[in-house]
Amino acid sequence: MVNFLKIKELRYIPRWLVFFIDIAIVSFSTLTTYLLLKNLHVKINFIEYFDEDFLVLIVVNVLFMLSFKTYAGIIRHSTFFDFFRILWSSGSVLIVLLGLNFISESALERSMYPYPAIFLLFFISIFLMFFFRMITKQFFSVFIGPENNFSKVRIAVVGVEGESVSLANAIIHNPGHAYQLAGFFSARSDSKKAMLLGRKIYNKKELLKNNHLTDRFDAVLIREMMTRSEMEGWTAFALDKGLKIFKAPDIRKIKESTLVGSIRPLQIEDLLDRAPIEIESGEVKSCHFNKSILVTGGAGSIGSEIVRQVARLDSSLIVVVDQAESPLHELKVELLEKFPDQNFKFVLADISNHYRLEKLFDEYRFSIVYHAAAYKHVPLIEDNPHEAIFVNIGGTKNLALLSRQYNVDCFVMVSTDKAVNPTNVMGASKRAAELFVQSLQNCPDNTTKFITTRFGNVLGSNGSVIPHFKRQIEKGGPVTITHPDIIRYFMTIPEACELVLQAGTMGQGGEIYVFDMGKPIKILDLAKRMIKLSGYTPDVDVKIDFIGLRPGEKLYEELLTDNSTTIPTHHEKILISRDPVMEFEDIEILCKQIMRAAIKKDSLQVVKILKIIVPEFKSNNSEFEILDKIPEHEVCQ
C-alpha cells in the first residue's frame, strides 16, 4: 500500500532514466534482430566480430540520442513531436550504419552489419522506444491522472475551427493547468455526432433540448476573435445553463507555451459594445520622442495608464506627480521593472502648492503636460466643496499658468462628462477648470497649446462602479444601485488614455475634445450581468437594492452642453465641442474670489461663486439647491 502511494505521488520519469531505458531498448532490439534473423535462417556474417560491432552500434545510437535529445521530453506528455525526435535519431543511425558498411566493404571486403539487420533494427528500435512512451503515458493517465482530474475544470471549447482546435490542443498538452478538455460546443449542424481530438462535438440545439448533457461540463471557453453576436449568444447560453465562462487570448498574439496560462474568466468589460479604437501611433510617437513629459495624478487609474503608454514612446524623461504616497510607490516599482531603459522621476507633491510645482517646471523644462490630477468622487466633494476648489480649480490654475510661463509646447487637461450641465460641485469645478484653461489660449505672448479632453466613466478606475459591484458580489451582496433607470457611458482605461494622447497631437489649442463613448449602458443591466457572470442568480443568490440618487447625482450624463455644437475631426472617435468661453481677466477675478471663500471654508459662498462661473450648474438632490432659488441678481452680489 505504501509503495502504491509512492507511485501515485510520481509526477514524471527522470531524463537520465529515460536515456538509459532507450539504450536498453536499442540493445534489446539488436538482440531481437539477431535472434529473429537467425530463426529465419538469414545468413549473418558479423557474429565473429559481434563485440566490436555491437559497441560501435551502441555508441552511434548514444551520440544521436544526445544530439536529438530523445530523452528530453516529459514522457507522460509525449506527443508526435517526441516520435519525430526518435525517428530523426534512428534515421541518422541508419544512414551512419549504411555508411560504415560501405567503408567496410571497400576497405575490409566485408559488411560490418547485414543489410536486413540494419533495416530490421531501425524499425524495431523505433517501435519499442515509442511504445515505451505511450505505455508510460497511459500508466500516468490511469493511475495518477484521474485523482488530479477531480479538481480540474471540465471545459468545453466553443467552435471547431482552427483556432479552437489549437486551444484544445494546448489544454491537452498542458495537464499541469486547471483545465480538462471535456468536448467541443458548436452551432454548426454538420458536426453532430462527430469527434475531434478524441472528444465529442456537441451541437448547440442538442444542448438546449437536453439539459443533462451540460452536466458533463463546468465551463465553456470562448475565443478572443469571436464576433460580438457570437460572444453574446454563447455567454447567454452558458449563463442560462449555469456554466462558468472563460476567455482565451488571440493565439496569434501570444506564445504557445503561455496560451493556457493566459485563459481567464470572462469579464463584464468583454461584453460591452465597444469597437476597437485605432490610433495614429506614428504621429503620437513623434510628438513624444526625446521630450520631457509631466503627468499629474500619475498614480491614479487614468494618470498611471497615461504614464505606461508614454513610456513606450521613447521620451527623454517622464516626471510622475501625485500626492498619494503608497500608490505612487507601487507605480514606481512596477514601471522601473517594466521599462528599465526609460528615465523616470517620481515626485510626491500637491498640485495646489504653486511653489512646489514651479521648482519642477524650472528644473525639468517640460515639453508636454498631462493634467489628470483631480478630486472626482461626487458625494465626498458635495460635502467638502472647498477641497474641489483647491485641487480641481486651484491646482489646474497653477499648472496652466506655469505651462504658459515656461513655454510648454502642449498642455492636455483630462476632464469629465460631469462637467457638462453639472448638477454637483465636482462637475462644476471641472467645468470651471476647463474655462480657465481655455481662456489662456488667446492671451498675449502665449505659445502653449491648451487642450481639454472630456469623456465619461472608465471601466476599472478607482471611482468606477464595476470594481464596487465586484466587491459587493464577492461578499454575497446586496448590490446597491442608486436608481433603476440610471444610465452611464463607459470606456476602458487604455482606450481613454490612447485618445488623450491622440488629442494632444491635434488642433491649434483652445479646443475641448469629446470622445465617442459608444452606447450608454443601464447600470441595472450591468449589475445583473455581473452577478450572472459570477455564477449567481440576481435577486435570488445576490440581492439588488435601490438606495436613491446620491447628492449631486444625475440619472444620465452628457458630453455636450446645451449651448455647444460639435465639429468632426479626422479621427472618427474624437469630436470638437464648441462651448461658451470666458476672457482670462474675467475668470481670473472669479477664481481669486472663490479661492478666498474656499480658504474660509464658506461652502455656500464657494458654491454661489461657482454658479456664477458656470451658469448652467443646477444642484440636484443637494443642500445647495437653495442657491438655485435665489434670484440671479442676488447670487451675483
C-alpha positions in Angstrom: 0.0 0.0 0.0 2.8 2.4 0.9 4.6 1.6 -2.4 1.4 2.3 -4.3 1.0 5.6 -2.7 4.6 6.5 -3.6 3.7 5.6 -7.3 0.7 7.9 -7.0 3.0 10.8 -6.0 5.2 10.3 -9.0 5.0 13.2 -11.4 7.5 12.3 -14.1 10.3 9.9 -15.0 13.8 11.4 -14.7 15.5 12.2 -18.0 18.6 10.2 -17.1 16.4 7.1 -16.6 14.7 7.6 -19.9 18.1 7.9 -21.6 19.3 4.5 -20.1 16.0 2.9 -20.9 16.4 3.9 -24.5 19.9 2.4 -24.6 18.5 -0.8 -23.1 15.8 -0.7 -25.8 18.4 -0.4 -28.6 20.4 -3.3 -27.0 17.3 -5.4 -26.8 16.4 -4.5 -30.4 19.8 -5.6 -31.6 19.5 -9.0 -29.8 15.9 -9.4 -31.1 17.1 -8.7 -34.6 19.9 -11.2 -34.3 17.6 -14.0 -33.0 14.8 -13.2 -35.5 17.2 -13.3 -38.5 18.8 -16.5 -37.1 15.5 -18.3 -36.7 14.5 -17.2 -40.2 17.8 -18.8 -41.4 19.1 -15.5 -42.8 22.9 -15.6 -43.3 24.6 -13.5 -40.6 28.3 -12.9 -41.1 29.1 -10.5 -38.2 28.9 -12.9 -35.2 32.6 -13.3 -35.1 33.0 -9.5 -34.7 29.9 -9.1 -32.6 31.5 -7.4 -29.6 33.3 -4.7 -31.6 30.3 -4.1 -34.0 27.8 -4.1 -31.1 29.9 -1.5 -29.3 30.0 0.7 -32.4 26.3 0.3 -32.8 25.6 1.5 -29.2 28.0 4.4 -29.4 26.4 5.7 -32.7 22.9 5.4 -31.1 24.0 7.3 -27.9 25.6 10.1 -30.0 22.3 10.7 -31.9 20.2 10.3 -28.8 22.2 13.1 -27.3 22.1 15.2 -30.5 18.3 15.0 -30.9 17.6 14.9 -27.2 15.2 12.0 -27.5 15.1 11.7 -23.7 14.3 15.4 -23.1 10.5 15.3 -23.3 8.4 14.6 -20.3 7.2 11.1 -21.0 3.7 11.4 -19.5 3.1 14.3 -22.0 4.5 12.5 -25.1 3.2 13.6 -28.4 4.1 13.0 -32.1 6.9 15.6 -31.7 8.7 13.1 -29.5 8.0 10.4 -32.1 9.7 12.6 -34.8 12.7 13.1 -32.5 13.1 9.3 -32.2 12.6 9.0 -36.0 15.3 11.5 -36.7 17.7 9.9 -34.3 17.2 6.3 -35.5 17.1 7.5 -39.2 20.6 9.2 -38.6 21.9 5.9 -37.1 20.6 4.0 -40.1 22.4 6.4 -42.5 25.7 6.1 -40.5 25.5 2.3 -40.4 24.9 2.2 -44.1 28.0 4.5 -44.5 30.1 2.2 -42.2 29.0 -0.8 -44.3 30.1 1.0 -47.5 33.5 1.9 -46.0 33.9 -1.7 -44.6 33.1 -3.3 -47.9 35.6 -1.0 -49.7 38.5 -1.4 -47.1 37.9 -4.9 -45.5 35.8 -6.5 -48.2 33.1 -7.4 -45.7 30.0 -5.7 -44.4 30.0 -4.7 -40.7 26.3 -5.4 -40.5 24.0 -7.4 -42.7 21.6 -5.1 -44.6 18.5 -6.9 -43.4 19.7 -6.5 -39.8 20.2 -2.7 -40.2 16.7 -2.1 -41.5 15.0 -4.5 -39.1 16.9 -2.9 -36.2 15.7 0.5 -37.4 12.0 -0.4 -37.3 12.2 -2.5 -34.1 14.0 0.2 -32.1 11.7 3.0 -33.2 8.6 0.9 -32.4 9.8 -0.1 -28.9 11.0 3.4 -27.9 7.7 5.0 -29.0 5.7 2.1 -27.5 7.5 2.6 -24.2 6.5 6.3 -24.2 2.8 5.5 -25.0 2.6 2.8 -22.3 4.2 5.3 -19.8 1.7 8.0 -20.8 -1.2 5.6 -20.4 0.1 4.5 -16.9 0.1 8.1 -15.7 -3.3 8.6 -17.2 -4.8 5.6 -15.5 -3.1 5.6 -12.1 -2.3 9.2 -11.5 -4.5 11.3 -13.8 -8.0 10.5 -12.5 -7.3 11.7 -9.0 -5.9 15.0 -10.3 -8.8 15.5 -12.7 -11.4 15.6 -9.9 -10.1 19.1 -9.0 -9.9 20.3 -12.7 -12.4 22.4 -14.5 -14.2 20.3 -17.2 -14.1 22.8 -20.1 -15.8 22.8 -23.5 -14.1 24.8 -26.3 -16.6 26.8 -28.3 -16.1 26.2 -32.1 -14.4 23.6 -34.3 -12.3 25.9 -36.4 -8.5 26.0 -36.5 -8.2 28.4 -33.6 -10.5 26.3 -31.4 -8.5 23.2 -32.2 -5.3 24.9 -31.3 -6.8 26.0 -27.9 -8.0 22.4 -27.3 -4.5 21.0 -28.2 -2.9 23.4 -25.8 -5.2 22.3 -23.0 -4.5 18.6 -23.7 -0.7 19.1 -23.8 -0.6 21.2 -20.6 -2.2 19.0 -18.0 -0.4 20.9 -15.2 -3.1 23.7 -15.6 -6.5 23.7 -14.0 -8.5 22.7 -17.1 -9.6 19.3 -18.6 -10.8 19.3 -22.1 -14.3 17.6 -22.0 -15.5 18.3 -25.5 -16.5 20.9 -28.1 -19.6 23.1 -28.5 -20.6 24.1 -32.0 -23.6 25.9 -33.6 -22.9 24.0 -36.9 -25.4 21.3 -37.7 -22.9 19.3 -39.8 -20.7 18.5 -36.7 -23.4 16.4 -35.0 -22.1 13.0 -33.7 -18.6 13.9 -34.9 -15.4 13.6 -32.8 -12.4 15.9 -32.6 -9.1 15.2 -30.8 -10.9 12.2 -29.3 -13.6 14.4 -27.8 -17.3 14.7 -28.8 -18.6 17.7 -30.6 -22.0 18.8 -29.1 -24.4 20.7 -31.2 -25.9 23.9 -29.6 -29.5 22.9 -30.5 -28.9 19.4 -28.9 -27.6 21.1 -25.8 -30.6 23.4 -25.5 -33.0 20.4 -25.8 -31.2 18.1 -23.4 -30.2 19.8 -20.1 -28.5 16.7 -18.8 -25.8 17.0 -21.4 -24.4 20.2 -19.9 -24.0 18.3 -16.6 -20.8 16.9 -18.1 -19.2 20.4 -18.2 -18.2 23.0 -15.7 -17.3 25.8 -18.1 -17.1 27.0 -21.7 -14.1 28.6 -23.3 -14.8 31.3 -25.9 -12.2 32.9 -28.2 -10.9 36.5 -28.4 -11.6 36.7 -32.1 -15.4 35.8 -31.9 -17.8 38.3 -33.3 -19.8 40.4 -30.7 -23.1 38.5 -31.6 -21.4 35.1 -31.2 -19.9 36.1 -27.8 -23.2 37.4 -26.6 -25.0 34.2 -27.8 -22.7 31.8 -26.1 -22.5 33.9 -23.0 -26.3 33.9 -22.7 -26.3 30.1 -23.3 -23.6 29.4 -20.7 -25.3 31.7 -18.1 -28.6 30.0 -18.7 -27.1 26.6 -18.2 -25.2 27.6 -15.1 -21.7 27.2 -16.7 -18.7 29.3 -16.0 -17.3 31.3 -18.9 -13.6 31.6 -19.7 -11.9 33.6 -22.4 -8.8 32.7 -24.3 -6.5 35.3 -25.8 -5.8 35.8 -29.5 -3.4 32.8 -30.3 -1.7 35.0 -32.9 -0.5 37.4 -30.3 0.8 35.0 -27.6 3.4 32.3 -27.3 2.0 28.7 -27.4 3.8 28.0 -24.1 1.8 30.7 -22.3 -1.5 30.1 -24.0 -3.3 28.0 -21.4 -1.9 30.2 -18.6 -3.5 33.2 -20.2 -7.0 31.8 -20.1 -9.1 33.9 -17.7 -12.7 34.3 -16.5 -14.8 36.4 -18.8 -15.1 40.0 -17.5 -18.0 42.3 -17.9 -15.7 44.6 -19.9 -15.5 41.9 -22.6 -19.3 42.2 -23.2 -19.6 45.9 -23.6 -20.5 47.0 -27.1 -17.3 48.9 -27.9 -15.5 48.8 -31.2 -11.6 48.8 -31.1 -10.0 52.2 -31.4 -7.3 52.8 -34.0 -4.6 55.4 -33.0 -2.2 57.1 -35.4 0.7 55.8 -33.4 3.4 57.3 -35.7 2.2 60.9 -35.1 1.8 60.3 -31.3 5.3 58.8 -31.1 6.9 61.7 -33.0 5.3 64.2 -30.6 6.8 62.5 -27.5 10.1 61.3 -28.9 13.0 62.6 -26.7 10.7 65.0 -24.9 10.4 65.8 -21.2 6.8 64.9 -20.0 4.9 65.7 -16.8 1.9 63.6 -15.7 -0.1 64.8 -12.7 -2.3 62.4 -10.8 0.2 59.9 -12.1 -0.6 57.2 -9.5 -4.4 57.3 -10.3 -6.1 54.9 -12.7 -6.1 57.4 -15.7 -2.7 59.0 -14.9 -0.9 55.8 -14.4 -2.1 54.4 -17.8 -1.0 57.6 -19.5 2.4 57.1 -17.9 2.5 53.5 -19.2 1.6 54.5 -22.7 4.0 57.4 -22.8 6.8 55.1 -21.5 6.6 53.2 -24.8 7.2 56.4 -26.9 10.9 57.0 -26.1 10.6 60.2 -24.1 13.7 61.6 -22.6 12.1 62.0 -19.1 8.7 61.2 -17.5 8.0 63.1 -14.3 5.1 61.4 -12.3 3.5 63.7 -9.7 1.0 62.5 -7.1 0.1 63.2 -3.5 -0.8 59.6 -2.7 2.3 58.1 -1.3 1.6 54.3 -1.4 0.1 54.2 -4.9 3.0 56.3 -6.2 5.5 53.9 -4.6 3.7 50.9 -6.1 3.6 52.5 -9.6 7.3 53.3 -9.3 8.2 49.6 -8.5 6.0 48.5 -11.5 7.4 51.0 -14.0 11.0 50.5 -13.2 10.6 46.8 -13.7 8.6 47.1 -17.0 10.6 50.0 -18.5 14.2 49.7 -17.2 15.5 51.9 -20.0 13.1 54.8 -19.5 14.1 57.7 -17.4 11.5 58.4 -14.7 11.2 60.9 -11.8 8.6 60.2 -9.1 7.6 63.3 -7.2 5.4 63.3 -4.1 3.6 66.7 -4.3 0.3 68.5 -4.1 -0.7 70.4 -7.2 -2.3 73.2 -5.2 1.2 74.1 -4.0 2.4 76.6 -6.6 5.9 76.9 -5.3 6.5 73.1 -5.3 5.3 72.9 -8.9 7.3 75.9 -10.1 10.5 74.2 -8.9 9.7 71.2 -11.1 8.9 73.3 -14.2 12.2 75.2 -13.7 14.3 72.1 -13.3 12.8 69.8 -16.0 11.6 72.3 -18.6 8.6 70.1 -19.7 7.5 69.9 -23.4 4.1 68.2 -22.7 2.0 68.3 -19.5 -0.8 65.8 -19.0 -3.0 67.0 -16.2 -5.0 64.1 -14.7 -4.9 65.0 -11.0 -8.4 65.8 -9.6 -10.9 65.0 -6.9 -13.7 63.1 -8.6 -16.0 61.4 -6.0 -19.3 63.3 -6.3 -20.7 62.7 -2.8 -17.4 63.5 -1.0 -16.9 66.7 -2.9 -20.5 67.7 -2.3 -19.7 67.5 1.4 -16.3 69.3 1.0 -16.7 71.8 -1.8 -13.7 73.9 -0.7 -11.4 70.9 -1.4 -12.6 70.8 -5.0 -11.7 74.4 -5.4 -8.1 73.9 -4.0 -7.4 71.0 -6.3 -9.7 71.0 -9.3 -9.6 74.7 -9.9 -6.5 76.0 -8.0 -4.3 73.0 -9.0 -5.3 73.3 -12.6 -4.7 77.1 -12.5 -1.2 76.6 -11.1 -0.3 74.0 -13.8 -1.8 76.0 -16.7 -0.1 79.3 -15.7 3.3 77.6 -15.2 2.9 75.9 -18.5 2.4 79.3 -20.2 5.3 80.8 -18.2 7.8 78.1 -19.1 6.6 77.8 -22.7 5.4 74.2 -22.5 4.5 73.0 -26.1 1.3 71.3 -25.1 -0.9 71.2 -22.0 -3.6 68.5 -22.0 -6.2 68.5 -19.3 -8.3 65.4 -18.5 -11.9 66.5 -17.8 -15.2 64.6 -17.4 -18.7 64.4 -18.8 -19.9 65.5 -15.3 -18.6 69.0 -16.3 -21.5 69.2 -18.8 -24.6 70.8 -17.4 -23.3 70.0 -13.9 -25.6 69.1 -11.1 -22.8 68.7 -8.5 -19.8 70.6 -7.1 -17.3 68.2 -8.6 -18.6 68.6 -12.1 -18.9 72.3 -11.8 -15.4 72.6 -10.5 -14.1 70.7 -13.5 -16.1 72.9 -15.9 -14.6 76.0 -14.2 -11.1 74.4 -14.7 -12.0 73.9 -18.4 -13.0 77.6 -18.8 -9.7 78.7 -17.1 -7.6 76.5 -19.4 -9.4 77.7 -22.5 -9.1 81.4 -21.5 -5.3 81.1 -21.6 -5.1 80.2 -25.3 -5.6 83.7 -26.6 -3.6 85.5 -24.0 -0.8 87.8 -25.4 2.6 86.1 -25.9 1.1 82.6 -25.2 3.0 79.9 -27.1 1.4 76.9 -25.3 -1.3 74.8 -26.9 -4.0 74.2 -24.3 -6.1 71.2 -24.9 -9.0 69.8 -22.9 -10.3 66.2 -23.3 -13.7 65.2 -22.0 -15.0 61.7 -21.6 -17.3 59.6 -19.3 -16.8 56.7 -16.9 -13.8 54.4 -17.4 -14.0 50.8 -16.6 -11.9 49.6 -13.6 -11.0 53.1 -12.5 -10.8 53.8 -8.7 -14.2 55.5 -8.9 -15.8 53.1 -11.3 -19.0 51.2 -10.4 -17.6 47.9 -11.7 -15.0 47.2 -9.0 -17.5 48.3 -6.4 -20.1 45.8 -7.7 -17.4 43.1 -7.8 -16.6 43.6 -4.1 -20.3 43.5 -3.2 -20.9 40.3 -5.2 -17.8 38.6 -3.6 -19.4 39.4 -0.1 -22.7 37.8 -1.2 -24.5 41.1 -1.8 -26.5 43.1 -1.8 -25.5 45.0 -4.9 -26.6 48.6 -4.4 -27.8 50.8 -7.2 -29.0 54.4 -6.8 -31.9 54.2 -9.2 -33.3 51.5 -11.6 -33.2 53.8 -14.6 -29.7 55.3 -14.2 -27.5 55.0 -17.2 -23.8 55.8 -17.9 -21.3 55.9 -20.7 -18.3 53.6 -20.3 -14.9 53.4 -21.9 -11.8 51.2 -21.0 -8.9 52.9 -19.3 -6.4 52.1 -22.1 -8.6 53.4 -24.9 -9.4 56.6 -23.0 -5.7 57.3 -22.5 -5.0 56.5 -26.1 -7.5 59.1 -27.2 -6.0 61.6 -24.7 -2.5 61.1 -26.3 -4.1 61.4 -29.8 -6.0 64.6 -28.9 -2.8 66.1 -27.7 -1.4 65.9 -31.2 -4.4 67.6 -32.8 -5.7 71.2 -33.2 -4.2 74.6 -32.6 -5.1 74.9 -29.0 -8.2 76.0 -27.0 -10.3 73.0 -28.2 -12.4 70.8 -26.0 -12.2 67.3 -27.5 -15.1 65.0 -26.8 -14.7 61.2 -27.1 -17.2 58.9 -28.7 -18.3 56.8 -25.7 -20.4 54.4 -27.7 -23.9 53.5 -26.4 -25.0 54.3 -22.8 -25.4 51.3 -20.5 -28.2 50.8 -18.0 -26.5 50.2 -14.6 -29.2 47.7 -13.5 -28.5 45.6 -16.6 -24.8 45.8 -15.9 -25.3 44.7 -12.3 -27.4 41.7 -13.3 -24.9 40.6 -16.0 -22.0 40.8 -13.5 -24.0 38.7 -10.9 -24.7 36.1 -13.6 -21.0 36.0 -14.7 -20.1 35.3 -11.1 -22.3 32.2 -11.2 -25.2 33.6 -9.2 -28.8 34.4 -9.9 -29.9 38.1 -9.4 -32.3 38.7 -6.6 -32.1 35.0 -5.6 -28.4 34.4 -4.7 -27.4 38.1 -4.7 -30.0 40.8 -3.9 -30.1 44.2 -5.7 -31.1 47.1 -3.6 -32.0 50.6 -4.8 -30.7 53.2 -2.4 -31.7 56.5 -4.1 -29.7 59.1 -6.0 -26.8 60.5 -4.1 -26.3 64.2 -3.6 -25.5 65.8 -6.9 -26.1 62.7 -9.0 -27.8 62.6 -12.3 -29.8 59.8 -14.0 -27.7 60.3 -17.1 -24.5 62.0 -18.1 -24.0 64.3 -21.1 -20.9 65.0 -23.2 -22.1 68.3 -24.7 -23.7 71.4 -23.1 -27.0 72.8 -24.2 -25.2 75.7 -25.9 -22.4 73.7 -27.6 -22.0 72.4 -31.1 -19.7 69.7 -32.4 -17.2 69.7 -35.2 -15.8 66.4 -36.5 -12.1 65.7 -36.7 -10.1 63.4 -38.9 -10.3 60.8 -36.1 -13.8 59.3 -36.1 -13.8 58.8 -32.3 -12.9 62.4 -31.5 -15.1 65.5 -31.9 -14.5 69.1 -31.0 -17.1 70.7 -28.7 -17.7 74.4 -29.3 -18.6 75.6 -25.8 -19.0 79.2 -24.5 -15.7 80.6 -23.3 -14.6 83.4 -20.9 -12.0 86.0 -21.1 -8.9 85.4 -18.9 -9.4 88.6 -16.9 -13.0 87.7 -16.0 -12.3 84.2 -14.9 -9.1 85.2 -13.1 -11.1 87.6 -10.9 -13.7 84.9 -10.1 -11.1 82.3 -9.4 -9.4 84.6 -6.8 -12.8 85.2 -5.2 -13.7 81.5 -5.0 -10.2 80.7 -3.6 -10.7 83.2 -0.8 -14.1 81.7 0.0 -12.6 78.2 0.0 -9.8 79.3 2.4 -12.5 80.5 4.8 -14.4 77.1 4.2 -17.5 79.1 3.4 -19.3 76.3 1.5 -22.3 78.4 0.5 -20.2 81.2 -0.8 -18.0 78.8 -2.7 -20.9 77.2 -4.5 -22.5 80.6 -5.0 -19.4 81.9 -6.9 -19.2 78.5 -8.7 -22.7 79.0 -10.1 -21.6 82.4 -11.4 -18.6 80.9 -13.2 -20.8 78.0 -14.5 -24.3 79.4 -15.0 -25.7 76.0 -16.2 -24.7 74.5 -12.8 -28.1 73.5 -11.2 -27.7 71.4 -8.0 -29.6 68.2 -7.7 -30.6 66.3 -4.6 -28.2 68.6 -2.7 -28.2 71.2 0.2 -27.1 73.7 -2.4 -30.4 73.6 -4.3 -31.5 76.5 -2.2 -29.0 78.7 -4.2 -30.8 78.0 -7.4 -34.0 79.5 -6.0 -32.2 82.9 -5.3 -32.8 85.5 -8.0 -29.8 85.8 -10.3 -29.0 89.4 -9.3 -28.7 88.4 -5.7 -26.4 85.5 -6.5 -24.1 87.9 -8.3 -23.8 90.2 -5.3 
